[in-house]
Amino acid sequence: MMPASRAMVLALVLCAAPATAQQFDVIDGDGAFDGFQLDTGEGDGTGLTLSEGDTGDIELNLGTGVAGQLETFPGVTGPVTSISQPATGQGTVVSLRALDKMLGQPTDIELSMGQTVVFGRIAIRVIECRYPTADPEGDAFAHLEVLDLEGDSLFDGWMIASSPALNGLEHARYDVWVLGCSA
């Protein structure tokens, strides 16, 4: 038997529960989606339908029209999103700008691939640099590794010249960003 004070608290908690609870439908896998149509399209075969396949999985049928065709790739079983990427060239020299926030002095640095420079209390190493082949003076991106003098990694990743804040070095004293890349 519960003490009266615990029973009172339990009753208050149950009464304080929200009156509108989230409800979910349970689909038992017995053809619940067969014939269900989301959109029939304009008679051109581009409508969307949901049905249950032989394996019990729910299938999304996009139709047979131009808008309903999907390109498949070997080894890919799920949906594919295509994003076009411009052709890139491999650079041999990267231009960086490093800032010591305590001194307020920016310094421009040029490094070859694999080269390391010590700037204040950090070491910066360039692993790879690429640029768009259609516009060599355009947007460059470089894979940099930044270590403190004790050898602890402060940054290891790609920096993009046009978006230095997208993936940048997070340090209280130093900032490093890519200016460009050349062959």
Secondary structure, 3 states (H helix, E strand, C coil): CCCHHHHHHHHHHHHHCCCCCCCCCCCCCCCCCCCEEEECCCCCCCCEEEEECCCCCEEEECCCCHHHCCCCCCCCCCCCCCCCCCCEEECCEEEEEEEECCCCEEEEEEEECCCEEEECCEEEEEEEEEEECCCCCCCCEEEEEEEECCCCEEEEEEEECCECCCCCCCCCCEEEEEEEEEC
